[in-house]
């Protein structure tokens, strides 16, 4: 799936918030960046940047030690350091 609306349309009861967050992120990035699944973290963008997607309290331990590692959090208005609010990726499309 590459569209969060399709997840809800097929089975609203089975829509998991983690899958919806990751689908949204991948959908926004795929048009202008090269996107891959990462060995550690969720996505590897342009073979350089590692992103871990999660909720408001997602820890940064999965990207610890990555020079270009970022945590993308939902339910967050302002980011800091290597933490980016998920909604900001909606502006990339």
mmCIF file of the C-alpha atoms, coordinates in Angstrom:
data_MODEL
# 
_entry.id   MODEL 
# 
loop_
_atom_site.group_PDB 
_atom_site.id 
_atom_site.type_symbol 
_atom_site.label_atom_id 
_atom_site.label_alt_id 
_atom_site.label_comp_id 
_atom_site.label_asym_id 
_atom_site.label_entity_id 
_atom_site.label_seq_id 
_atom_site.pdbx_PDB_ins_code 
_atom_site.Cartn_x 
_atom_site.Cartn_y 
_atom_site.Cartn_z 
_atom_site.occupancy 
_atom_site.B_iso_or_equiv 
_atom_site.pdbx_formal_charge 
_atom_site.auth_seq_id 
_atom_site.auth_comp_id 
_atom_site.auth_asym_id 
_atom_site.auth_atom_id 
_atom_site.pdbx_PDB_model_num 
ATOM 1  C CA . UNK A 1 1  ? 0.000   0.000  0.000  1.00 0.00 ? 1  UNK A CA 1 
ATOM 2  C CA . UNK A 1 2  ? 1.176   3.487  -0.662 1.00 0.00 ? 2  UNK A CA 1 
ATOM 3  C CA . UNK A 1 3  ? -1.936  5.410  0.320  1.00 0.00 ? 3  UNK A CA 1 
ATOM 4  C CA . UNK A 1 4  ? -3.305  5.690  3.845  1.00 0.00 ? 4  UNK A CA 1 
ATOM 5  C CA . UNK A 1 5  ? -6.838  6.160  2.515  1.00 0.00 ? 5  UNK A CA 1 
ATOM 6  C CA . UNK A 1 6  ? -6.739  2.676  0.993  1.00 0.00 ? 6  UNK A CA 1 
ATOM 7  C CA . UNK A 1 7  ? -5.846  1.151  4.354  1.00 0.00 ? 7  UNK A CA 1 
ATOM 8  C CA . UNK A 1 8  ? -8.992  2.616  5.880  1.00 0.00 ? 8  UNK A CA 1 
ATOM 9  C CA . UNK A 1 9  ? -11.129 1.775  2.851  1.00 0.00 ? 9  UNK A CA 1 
ATOM 10 C CA . UNK A 1 10 ? -10.190 -1.910 2.872  1.00 0.00 ? 10 UNK A CA 1 
ATOM 11 C CA . UNK A 1 11 ? -10.691 -2.555 6.580  1.00 0.00 ? 11 UNK A CA 1 
ATOM 12 C CA . UNK A 1 12 ? -11.012 0.301  9.041  1.00 0.00 ? 12 UNK A CA 1 
ATOM 13 C CA . UNK A 1 13 ? -10.909 -2.074 12.033 1.00 0.00 ? 13 UNK A CA 1 
ATOM 14 C CA . UNK A 1 14 ? -7.539  -3.534 10.987 1.00 0.00 ? 14 UNK A CA 1 
ATOM 15 C CA . UNK A 1 15 ? -5.870  -0.171 10.347 1.00 0.00 ? 15 UNK A CA 1 
ATOM 16 C CA . UNK A 1 16 ? -2.878  -0.053 12.699 1.00 0.00 ? 16 UNK A CA 1 
ATOM 17 C CA . UNK A 1 17 ? -1.556  3.394  13.551 1.00 0.00 ? 17 UNK A CA 1 
ATOM 18 C CA . UNK A 1 18 ? 2.091   2.345  13.037 1.00 0.00 ? 18 UNK A CA 1 
ATOM 19 C CA . UNK A 1 19 ? 1.341   1.126  9.516  1.00 0.00 ? 19 UNK A CA 1 
ATOM 20 C CA . UNK A 1 20 ? -0.538  4.328  8.743  1.00 0.00 ? 20 UNK A CA 1 
ATOM 21 C CA . UNK A 1 21 ? 2.352   6.514  9.949  1.00 0.00 ? 21 UNK A CA 1 
ATOM 22 C CA . UNK A 1 22 ? 4.911   4.563  7.913  1.00 0.00 ? 22 UNK A CA 1 
ATOM 23 C CA . UNK A 1 23 ? 2.682   4.534  4.830  1.00 0.00 ? 23 UNK A CA 1 
ATOM 24 C CA . UNK A 1 24 ? 2.222   8.293  5.035  1.00 0.00 ? 24 UNK A CA 1 
ATOM 25 C CA . UNK A 1 25 ? 5.967   8.884  5.376  1.00 0.00 ? 25 UNK A CA 1 
ATOM 26 C CA . UNK A 1 26 ? 6.840   6.564  2.476  1.00 0.00 ? 26 UNK A CA 1 
ATOM 27 C CA . UNK A 1 27 ? 4.148   8.094  0.284  1.00 0.00 ? 27 UNK A CA 1 
ATOM 28 C CA . UNK A 1 28 ? 5.474   11.611 0.818  1.00 0.00 ? 28 UNK A CA 1 
ATOM 29 C CA . UNK A 1 29 ? 9.130   10.702 0.277  1.00 0.00 ? 29 UNK A CA 1 
ATOM 30 C CA . UNK A 1 30 ? 8.898   8.376  -2.711 1.00 0.00 ? 30 UNK A CA 1 
ATOM 31 C CA . UNK A 1 31 ? 8.254   11.052 -5.336 1.00 0.00 ? 31 UNK A CA 1 
ATOM 32 C CA . UNK A 1 32 ? 11.469  13.006 -4.855 1.00 0.00 ? 32 UNK A CA 1 
ATOM 33 C CA . UNK A 1 33 ? 13.788  10.635 -2.999 1.00 0.00 ? 33 UNK A CA 1 
ATOM 34 C CA . UNK A 1 34 ? 15.098  7.096  -3.305 1.00 0.00 ? 34 UNK A CA 1 
ATOM 35 C CA . UNK A 1 35 ? 13.525  5.083  -0.502 1.00 0.00 ? 35 UNK A CA 1 
ATOM 36 C CA . UNK A 1 36 ? 14.529  1.667  0.889  1.00 0.00 ? 36 UNK A CA 1 
ATOM 37 C CA . UNK A 1 37 ? 13.769  -0.398 3.964  1.00 0.00 ? 37 UNK A CA 1 
ATOM 38 C CA . UNK A 1 38 ? 16.566  -0.048 6.500  1.00 0.00 ? 38 UNK A CA 1 
ATOM 39 C CA . UNK A 1 39 ? 18.314  -2.817 8.429  1.00 0.00 ? 39 UNK A CA 1 
ATOM 40 C CA . UNK A 1 40 ? 18.060  -0.651 11.535 1.00 0.00 ? 40 UNK A CA 1 
ATOM 41 C CA . UNK A 1 41 ? 15.279  1.888  11.625 1.00 0.00 ? 41 UNK A CA 1 
ATOM 42 C CA . UNK A 1 42 ? 12.307  1.946  9.274  1.00 0.00 ? 42 UNK A CA 1 
ATOM 43 C CA . UNK A 1 43 ? 13.524  3.631  6.099  1.00 0.00 ? 43 UNK A CA 1 
ATOM 44 C CA . UNK A 1 44 ? 16.791  4.491  4.375  1.00 0.00 ? 44 UNK A CA 1 
ATOM 45 C CA . UNK A 1 45 ? 16.466  7.576  2.183  1.00 0.00 ? 45 UNK A CA 1 
ATOM 46 C CA . UNK A 1 46 ? 18.907  8.218  -0.668 1.00 0.00 ? 46 UNK A CA 1 
ATOM 47 C CA . UNK A 1 47 ? 21.144  5.485  0.815  1.00 0.00 ? 47 UNK A CA 1 
ATOM 48 C CA . UNK A 1 48 ? 22.265  8.016  3.420  1.00 0.00 ? 48 UNK A CA 1 
ATOM 49 C CA . UNK A 1 49 ? 19.558  9.019  5.918  1.00 0.00 ? 49 UNK A CA 1 
ATOM 50 C CA . UNK A 1 50 ? 17.944  6.588  8.364  1.00 0.00 ? 50 UNK A CA 1 
ATOM 51 C CA . UNK A 1 51 ? 14.442  7.335  9.652  1.00 0.00 ? 51 UNK A CA 1 
ATOM 52 C CA . UNK A 1 52 ? 12.554  5.678  12.486 1.00 0.00 ? 52 UNK A CA 1 
ATOM 53 C CA . UNK A 1 53 ? 8.819   6.430  12.490 1.00 0.00 ? 53 UNK A CA 1 
ATOM 54 C CA . UNK A 1 54 ? 6.671   6.414  15.621 1.00 0.00 ? 54 UNK A CA 1 
ATOM 55 C CA . UNK A 1 55 ? 4.322   8.136  18.005 1.00 0.00 ? 55 UNK A CA 1 
ATOM 56 C CA . UNK A 1 56 ? 4.797   11.060 20.326 1.00 0.00 ? 56 UNK A CA 1 
ATOM 57 C CA . UNK A 1 57 ? 6.960   9.117  22.769 1.00 0.00 ? 57 UNK A CA 1 
ATOM 58 C CA . UNK A 1 58 ? 9.083   7.173  20.267 1.00 0.00 ? 58 UNK A CA 1 
ATOM 59 C CA . UNK A 1 59 ? 12.584  6.790  21.762 1.00 0.00 ? 59 UNK A CA 1 
ATOM 60 C CA . UNK A 1 60 ? 15.738  7.566  19.786 1.00 0.00 ? 60 UNK A CA 1 
ATOM 61 C CA . UNK A 1 61 ? 17.542  4.330  20.731 1.00 0.00 ? 61 UNK A CA 1 
ATOM 62 C CA . UNK A 1 62 ? 16.992  2.698  17.293 1.00 0.00 ? 62 UNK A CA 1 
ATOM 63 C CA . UNK A 1 63 ? 19.018  5.397  15.555 1.00 0.00 ? 63 UNK A CA 1 
ATOM 64 C CA . UNK A 1 64 ? 21.697  5.741  18.224 1.00 0.00 ? 64 UNK A CA 1 
ATOM 65 C CA . UNK A 1 65 ? 25.101  5.797  16.582 1.00 0.00 ? 65 UNK A CA 1 
ATOM 66 C CA . UNK A 1 66 ? 23.786  6.868  13.165 1.00 0.00 ? 66 UNK A CA 1 
ATOM 67 C CA . UNK A 1 67 ? 25.334  10.113 11.957 1.00 0.00 ? 67 UNK A CA 1 
ATOM 68 C CA . UNK A 1 68 ? 22.343  10.739 9.690  1.00 0.00 ? 68 UNK A CA 1 
ATOM 69 C CA . UNK A 1 69 ? 19.624  9.172  11.832 1.00 0.00 ? 69 UNK A CA 1 
ATOM 70 C CA . UNK A 1 70 ? 16.271  10.806 12.571 1.00 0.00 ? 70 UNK A CA 1 
ATOM 71 C CA . UNK A 1 71 ? 13.165  9.956  14.557 1.00 0.00 ? 71 UNK A CA 1 
ATOM 72 C CA . UNK A 1 72 ? 9.901   11.052 12.985 1.00 0.00 ? 72 UNK A CA 1 
ATOM 73 C CA . UNK A 1 73 ? 7.169   11.443 15.599 1.00 0.00 ? 73 UNK A CA 1 
ATOM 74 C CA . UNK A 1 74 ? 3.437   11.776 15.200 1.00 0.00 ? 74 UNK A CA 1 
ATOM 75 C CA . UNK A 1 75 ? 1.385   13.997 17.554 1.00 0.00 ? 75 UNK A CA 1 
ATOM 76 C CA . UNK A 1 76 ? 4.248   16.468 17.875 1.00 0.00 ? 76 UNK A CA 1 
ATOM 77 C CA . UNK A 1 77 ? 4.162   20.120 16.837 1.00 0.00 ? 77 UNK A CA 1 
ATOM 78 C CA . UNK A 1 78 ? 7.818   21.134 17.132 1.00 0.00 ? 78 UNK A CA 1 
ATOM 79 C CA . UNK A 1 79 ? 10.934  19.047 16.623 1.00 0.00 ? 79 UNK A CA 1 
ATOM 80 C CA . UNK A 1 80 ? 14.391  19.358 18.099 1.00 0.00 ? 80 UNK A CA 1 
ATOM 81 C CA . UNK A 1 81 ? 17.819  18.038 17.127 1.00 0.00 ? 81 UNK A CA 1 
ATOM 82 C CA . UNK A 1 82 ? 17.180  14.774 15.231 1.00 0.00 ? 82 UNK A CA 1 
ATOM 83 C CA . UNK A 1 83 ? 13.449  14.544 16.032 1.00 0.00 ? 83 UNK A CA 1 
ATOM 84 C CA . UNK A 1 84 ? 11.069  15.697 13.277 1.00 0.00 ? 84 UNK A CA 1 
ATOM 85 C CA . UNK A 1 85 ? 7.264   16.013 13.463 1.00 0.00 ? 85 UNK A CA 1 
ATOM 86 C CA . UNK A 1 86 ? 5.553   13.653 10.998 1.00 0.00 ? 86 UNK A CA 1 
ATOM 87 C CA . UNK A 1 87 ? 3.175   16.268 9.597  1.00 0.00 ? 87 UNK A CA 1 
ATOM 88 C CA . UNK A 1 88 ? 6.094   18.256 8.137  1.00 0.00 ? 88 UNK A CA 1 
ATOM 89 C CA . UNK A 1 89 ? 6.651   15.559 5.545  1.00 0.00 ? 89 UNK A CA 1 
ATOM 90 C CA . UNK A 1 90 ? 3.212   16.360 4.157  1.00 0.00 ? 90 UNK A CA 1 
ATOM 91 C CA . UNK A 1 91 ? 4.706   19.579 2.756  1.00 0.00 ? 91 UNK A CA 1 
ATOM 92 C CA . UNK A 1 92 ? 7.125   17.643 0.524  1.00 0.00 ? 92 UNK A CA 1 
ATOM 93 C CA . UNK A 1 93 ? 4.536   16.376 -1.922 1.00 0.00 ? 93 UNK A CA 1 
# 
